[in-house]
Amino acid sequence: MPEHPDRVSLRTLFLFFIPLGVSAVLINLSHVIINGTLARAADPELVIAGYATAMSLLTVSERPAVLFRETCSALVRDRVSYRAILKVAFIVFGASLVFGAMIGYTPVGTLVFAGAYGAEPEVADAAVGVYHVLMFLSIFSGIRCLYQGVIIYKMRTRWLTIGMVFRLGGMFLMAQYILHIGVSSSTQGAVIFVFGMMIEAFVSWLEGRNLARRLPPESPECEVRSPRQILRFYNPLLFSSFIVVWVPPILNALLGNTDRGTLSISSFAVAGSLTNLCLGFFTYFHQIALQFYRTDPGQVKRFVMLIGFTPAVLLSAFAFTPAGEWMLTHLLGVDGRLLAESMIALRGFIPFVLIFPWLDTLNGIILSKGQTKLMFGSQTGNAVVTTALIIVLTVSLPGWTGILGALAQSGGMIAELGLLYWLFRRAMKTESLDTLAALPGEDTTR
């Protein structure tokens, strides 16, 4: 029998997925370039601390811009929907610029960094200086993600890797220039970062705009016609991201109150870094589901089954063999008690990486159906369970270290998957009942 016209081959899925995974891995190199440059300063601790403190706020303020990647790839199907999302983007970019200016040029910045973050005066001043430049990053990041959404929808994912290669090249050259003139402030790290983001945004804009021009004027299959419809999809993602982003500070605060607080926080951070390295290539399962689940759900499931266990296998190998000690020692410079506790903490992250591919895939299916309110509910559940677990664990096992944070995050991930699956099944049943009720049939009341 001939192949079904809607059938998607595994080769197509791999060609779509691999460039996304490579671009995710390359992102980690950009931070290596910045930190390696700032480490050459006369007072590297102050310079790096100022940059890191400003970046911790950026993880919150950049989220509205980053979400345009998923929003655009899920909703933009013609020029009408493309113009609608542009209107929303202009509002979000403008708000990001105002927020950045408020942090960088008003007393609010000092209040945030010295008060909420508890930074020392010198570090807080350095962080405010970083935001003089960093305030522009959310705009370029938003432009990048907006057009990457179009690129992903049109299955030209190699352009994400191309953009990252150009970004890294530009950052490396800027870093070399700064090393030549001398590293003197935290702001120079922001200059490197923003310069690289401008390059990646420009590459994404060139290709994405070209693809957007080829979209049909108006597609009958696309229901998005106004910014309000975009916001119904976008807002739950935004609200849920703001809830989840505050979990790491809570984890660190409670880990700091264990018997060996500093060691707990440090081992948790080190184990988390290696965990992110194992997951880095595998963070785009949601895009596979978003783009292909409606066309060929069976092939999407086979793809996830084929490679979904890889992160857990990698992390288990690092956690239970000398390979993990070698990685932590030679790549991150960890030794002594910190090395031993980091190895133990790695084992607590195994459930986290085991669950992640399936949760990310289910998120992609839900994105494809536009039911982002379900994700808001499940991610709120994750935050609540993680917070409750870390409270219970630190009270009952204060002698343990970073593994407490790893177990709390793993528990939150399991809860999120379970809750999201239940919400999704309930929504599908409701949708099926509504569909049956709308069908014409015999009058059963006679």
N, C-alpha and C positions, 0 to 999 in steps of 0.2 A: 504494500500500500504506500502511496506517496506520503511524504511527511506533511503533517498538518501545517497550513500556511502561517499559523500563529506560533508555531513551535520555535523556541529559542535554543540554540546549541550551547553546550558548555564552553566551547571555544569563544563564542560571542560574550558570554558572561565573564570569562577570564580576561579577554581583551578590554572589556569595560572596567573591570575591577582593579587590575594590576596597576594601571597608571594612577588611580586614586590612592591605592596603598602606598605606592612609591612617593607620591607627593606628601602623604602624611608622615612618612619616615623622614623625608628631607626637612620638614618643618623643625624637627629636633636639632638639625645641624645649624639652623639659623640662630638658635639660642646659644649653641656652643661657640659660634663666632663672636657673639656679643660678650658673653661672660669671659671668654678667653682674652678679648681685647681689654675689657675693664680690669682684669686681673693684673695688667701691666702698669696700673696707676701707682703713684707714690704711696697712696693710702688706699689700697684695694678694698679693705673691709668697709670703709665708709662709702666709697664709690659704688661698690656692688650692692651694699645694703640700701642705698638711696634708690638705685634703679629697681631692685627687687621689690621694694615697698611700693613704688609707683606701679609696677607691673601687677601687683596683687590687686590693686583697684581696677586696673585695666581689664582683668579677667571678668569683672562685673560689668563695666561700662561698654565693653566691646560686644557683649552677647547680642544686643538688639541688631547689630550689623551682621554678625555671623549667621543669624537665623535666616537671612535672605537667601542663602544657598538652597536650603531645603524648601523654603516657601516658593522660590522661583521655579525650581525643578519640578515641583508638584503641581503648580497652578498655571504657569505661562504656557499657552498653547497657540495663541494668535497675537496679533498686534494690539487688539483691544485689551486683553489681559496683561500684556507687557506694559502698556501705558498706565494701566491701573496700578501695577506694582511700583512703577517709577514714581507715581505720586506719593505713595506710602513711604518709599525710600527717601524722598526729599525731606519729608517731615522728620523721619527718624534720624537722618544725617544731620539735619539742623539742630535737633535736640541734643545729639551727641556733641556737636561743636559747642553749644552753649554750656553743657555740663563740663566739658574739658576746660573751657575758658574760666568757668567759675572755680574749678580746682586750681588752675594754674595762676590766676591773676586776682583772686580775692582771698580774704582770710579763711574762707571755707576749707581750702586745701590744707592749711596748717592745722585746723581743727580736726579734720578727718585723719590725717596721718599721725599727728601727735596725740590726739584724743582717742578716736576709735581704734586705731592700729597700735597705739602705745609706743610709737617710735620716739627715739631720743631727738632733741631739738635739731642737731646737725643732720641727722638722717631725714627728719621731716622736711627741713629746708631743701635738702638735695632732691627729695621726692617731688616737691612742688616745682623745682626747677626742671625736672624731667618732664613734667606735664606741660611745660611751655611748648615742647615739641610733640609729646605724646597725644595731646588733644586732637591732633589731626589724623592720628592713626585709625580711629574708628571709621572715618569717612572713606579712606582708601581701602580699608578692610571690607567695608560695606560694598563699595563698588566692585571689588574683587569677587566677593561672594554672590552678588547679584548676577553678574555676567557668567560666573561659573555655574550658576543654576541653569542658565540657558545652554551652556556648553555641555553640561551633564545630560540634560534632556535630549539634546541632539546627538548624544553618544560620542562626543569628541573629547573624551576624558584625557587623552594624551596631552591636551593643552594645559591641564592642571600641572602635569609634570614639567612641561616646557616652561610654564610660568615660574615654577619653583626653582628651576635651574638658573633662569635669568635673575631671579631674586637673590639667590645665594651668591651668584657671581658679582652682582652689584654690592651686596653687603660685604663681601670679602674685599673688594676694591676700596670701599669706604673705610673699612676697618684698617686696611693697610695705610691709607692716608692719615687716619687719626693716630695710628702708631708712629707715623713719621713726624707729625707735629707735636705729639706727646699727649698721653691720656691724663686728663686733669679733672674731669667731672663726670657725674652720673649721666648728665644730659647727652654726652657723646654716645652712650649706649642707645638712647632713644633716637638719635640722629641715624645711626646705623639701621635700626629697626624700621623706622618710617621710610627711609630711603629704599630699603628692600621691598617694603609693602607697596610703595608707589610704583616700582617696576612691575611687580606681580599684578597690580591692579591695571596697569597700562596694557600688559599682554592679554589679560582676561577681557578688558574692554575692547581691544582690537578684534579679537576672535568672536566674543559674545555679541558685540554690536553687528558684526557681519552676519552672524546666524540669525539674530533678531530681525534683520531686514528681510530675511527669506521666509519668515513666518507668514502664514496666510492672513489676509486682512481680518477675517472673522471666521472662526471655525464653529460649525454647528455643534460639535462635541464638547466645546468649552463653555462652561456655565459662568465663568468669572467675567463680569462686565463692569465692576465698580470697585473702588478702594475699600468700600465697606465689606465686600465679600473677601477681599484679601485679609482684612483685619480679623474676620471671624476665624480664619485659619491661623493667622500669625499670633494673635494675642495669647491664646493658651500656651503656645511654645515660649513666648516671652515671659509670662508669669511663672511658669514652671522652672525656667532656667534661673530666675532670680531666687527661687526657693532653694534649689539644689546648690547654688554657688556658695551659700553660706554654711554648708555642712563642713567643709574642710577646716575653717576657723574654729568651729565648735569642737571638732575632733582634736585639733591641736591644743586647744585650751584645756580640755579634760585630760588628755594625755599628760599635759604638763603638771597635773595634780597627782600623778601616781608617785610611787616611792622613788622612782628614778625618772623624773619628769623630762630632763634634757635628753637622756638616752632614749626614752620612749618616743619623743618627737623626732629625733634624728633617725632612729632605726626605721620608723614608719615612713619618713620621707625618702630614705635611701631605697627601701623595699618598693615604695611606690614608683620611684624612678625606673627601676628595672622592670616592674610590671607594665608601666607605660611603654617601655621599649618593646616588650613582647607583644603588646596589643597594637602598637602604632600602625602596622601594616593592615590590621584587620578592623579598622574603625568605620568602614563604609558599607557594611552589610545592609544598612537601611536604604542606601541608594540602589542596591541590587533589587531589593524588594519593591521599592518605590517605582522603579522604571520597568520591571519585568513581571511582577507578581500577577497583575491582571492578564497579561498575555500568556504566561506559562508558569502557573504556580508550582507544578510538579518539578520543573527544572530548577526553579529557585530553591526548593527544598533540597533537591539533590546536591546543588552547589554548596549550600550551607552545611549539609551533612558531610560533604567531602572535605572541606577545609575548616569547618567551625570548631573542631577540637584542637586545631594546631596551637593557638595561644596557650591553652591549658597544658598541652604536652611540653611546650617550650618552657613555661614557667615551672612545671614540675621537675623538668630536667635541671634547671638552675637551682631549685630549692633542695633537691635531694642528692645532687652530685657535686664534685669539686668544681664543675664548670661555673656554678653560681659564685663561689668564693673567688675564682679567678676573675670573673667579670667585675665583681665589686671591688676587688683589690686593684686591678690594673686599669679599669676604665674610670672608676669613681674615687680611687685612692682611699678606700675604706679598710681599716684594720682593727685589731684588738677587740674590745668588748662590742664596739659598734658593728663590726663585721659579724660576730656571732649572733647578736640580737637581730640584725637585718636578715640573716639567713632564716631565722625562726619566723620573722614577720612575713617573709616571702610565702611561707606555707599557708598563712592565713588569707592570702590573696588568690589562692588556687580556685576556690568556689566563684570568686568574682570574675576571673577570666573565663571560667567554664560557662557561666551564665551569659556573659556579655554578648556573644554572637547571636544567640537566640532572642535575647531581649532587643538587640539592635534590629534584627530582621523583623520582629513583630512591630517595632516602631515604624519601620518602613512600610509595612502593610497598612498600618493605621494612617500614615501620612498619605498613602495612595488613595485612601477612602475619605480623606479630609476630616477625620475624627480626632483632631488634636486635643479636644477637651479630655479624652481618655488619658492621654499622656500627661496632662496636667494632674489628673487624679493619681496616677501611678507614681509619678515622680515626687509628688507630695507625700505619698505613702513611704517611698524610699527614704526621704529626709526624716520623717517621723520615726521610722523603725531604726535607722542608723543612729539617730540621736538617743533614742531610748536604750539601744544596745550598748552604746559607749558609756552611758551613765551607769547602767547595771554592771558592766564588765569592769570599769575602773573602780567602782565601789567594792565589788566582790573579789576582784583579783588585782589589787594595787601593786603587787610585786612583779606582775608581768609588764612587758614594755610595748614595743611597736606593734606586736601581733594583735593587741586589743583593737587598735584602729583598723587593721586589716580585716579582722573578724566582723567588726561593726559594719564596715562598708560591704563586705560579702553578704552579710545578713540583709542589709538594705537592698542590695541588688536582687537577691532571691525574692524578697517581699514585693519588689517592683514588678518582677516578671509574673509572679503569681496573681497580683492584683490586676495588672494590665490584661493578662489572659482572661481573667474572669469578667472584667469590664467589656472586653472585646466580644466574648461569647454572648454576653447579655445584650450588647448592642446589635449583634448579628441576628439574634432571635427576635428582637423587637423589629428590626428592619424586615425580616422575613414575614412576620405577622402583619405588618403594615402593607406589605406587597400583596399578600393573600387577600387581605380585606379590601384592597382596591380592585381586585379582579372581578369581572362580571360573572355571575353565577345564578343558580336557581334561588328563588326566594324560599328559604327554609322555615319561614314563620307561618306558612300555610297549614 
